[in-house]
Amino acid sequence: MVREIILNNTLIKVHSFEERKVNNFHEISVGFKVTSEAYHDIAMLLYRGTFDVKVPERSLSFRGTIEQYSTSITNLYEKGQVGDYSLTLLEMKN
């Protein structure tokens, strides 16, 4: 089981991971938790929309863009909150 991915040099610990090929391009879907303390940094990272994606445990790296994104909570500014994030990234054409 994959336990972490790296987006633009930011390590994200994941609790779920799926990998597939879509028209010969890599697509990964991950689930991860975000605390109120990490919310701002993760939000700013995800707003970029396009990333250098690395999955060290699979020796996988590609330039990817967000296909799908959701969170279980919309207000992580309140201290002590934890949100479940789901993210699907698709490899971009060169």
C-alpha positions as CSV (number, residue, x, y, z in Angstrom):
1,M,0.0,0.0,0.0
2,V,1.2,3.4,-0.9
3,R,1.6,5.6,2.2
4,E,2.8,8.9,0.7
5,I,2.9,11.1,-2.4
6,I,4.8,14.2,-3.1
7,L,3.3,17.2,-4.9
8,N,5.7,20.0,-5.8
9,N,8.1,18.8,-3.1
10,T,5.4,18.7,-0.4
11,L,5.0,15.3,1.3
12,I,1.4,14.1,1.8
13,K,0.7,11.0,3.9
14,V,-2.2,9.1,2.3
15,H,-4.6,6.6,3.7
16,S,-5.9,5.4,0.4
17,F,-4.3,5.1,-3.1
18,E,-5.6,3.9,-6.5
19,E,-3.6,3.9,-9.7
20,R,-4.9,3.4,-13.3
21,K,-4.1,4.2,-16.9
22,V,-6.4,6.4,-18.8
23,N,-5.6,6.6,-22.5
24,N,-2.0,5.6,-21.7
25,F,-1.7,8.4,-19.1
26,H,-1.3,7.8,-15.3
27,E,-4.2,8.6,-13.1
28,I,-4.0,8.4,-9.3
29,S,-6.7,8.9,-6.7
30,V,-5.7,9.4,-3.1
31,G,-7.4,10.1,0.3
32,F,-5.7,12.0,3.0
33,K,-6.4,13.9,6.2
34,V,-5.8,17.6,6.7
35,T,-5.7,19.3,10.1
36,S,-6.7,22.8,10.8
37,E,-3.0,23.6,11.4
38,A,-2.0,22.3,7.9
39,Y,-5.1,23.6,6.0
40,H,-3.7,26.9,4.7
41,D,-0.5,25.3,3.3
42,I,-2.5,22.4,1.7
43,A,-5.1,24.8,0.3
44,M,-2.5,27.0,-1.3
45,L,-0.8,24.0,-2.8
46,L,-4.0,22.6,-4.3
47,Y,-5.0,26.0,-5.7
48,R,-2.1,25.6,-8.1
49,G,-3.9,22.8,-9.9
50,T,-0.9,21.4,-11.7
51,F,1.9,19.6,-10.0
52,D,5.1,17.6,-10.2
53,V,3.7,14.3,-8.9
54,K,5.9,11.6,-7.3
55,V,4.9,8.3,-5.8
56,P,8.2,7.0,-4.4
57,E,6.8,3.6,-3.4
58,R,5.8,3.0,-7.1
59,S,8.9,4.7,-8.6
60,L,6.3,6.9,-10.4
61,S,6.6,10.5,-11.4
62,F,4.7,12.7,-13.8
63,R,3.4,16.2,-14.4
64,G,-0.3,16.1,-13.4
65,T,-3.4,18.2,-13.0
66,I,-6.4,17.9,-10.7
67,E,-9.3,15.9,-12.3
68,Q,-11.4,15.7,-9.1
69,Y,-11.2,17.1,-5.6
70,S,-13.4,17.0,-2.6
71,T,-13.3,17.5,1.2
72,S,-15.5,16.4,4.0
73,I,-15.3,19.8,5.7
74,T,-15.2,23.3,4.3
75,N,-14.1,25.3,7.4
76,L,-10.8,24.0,8.7
77,Y,-9.9,27.4,10.1
78,E,-11.4,26.3,13.4
79,K,-8.7,24.8,15.6
80,G,-8.7,21.1,16.2
81,Q,-10.7,20.2,13.0
82,V,-9.6,17.4,10.6
83,G,-10.9,17.0,7.1
84,D,-10.9,14.0,4.8
85,Y,-9.6,15.0,1.3
86,S,-10.0,13.1,-1.9
87,L,-7.9,14.0,-4.9
88,T,-7.6,12.5,-8.4
89,L,-4.7,13.6,-10.5
90,L,-4.2,12.9,-14.2
91,E,-0.9,13.0,-16.1
92,M,-0.7,15.8,-18.6
93,K,0.3,15.5,-22.2
94,N,3.8,16.8,-22.9
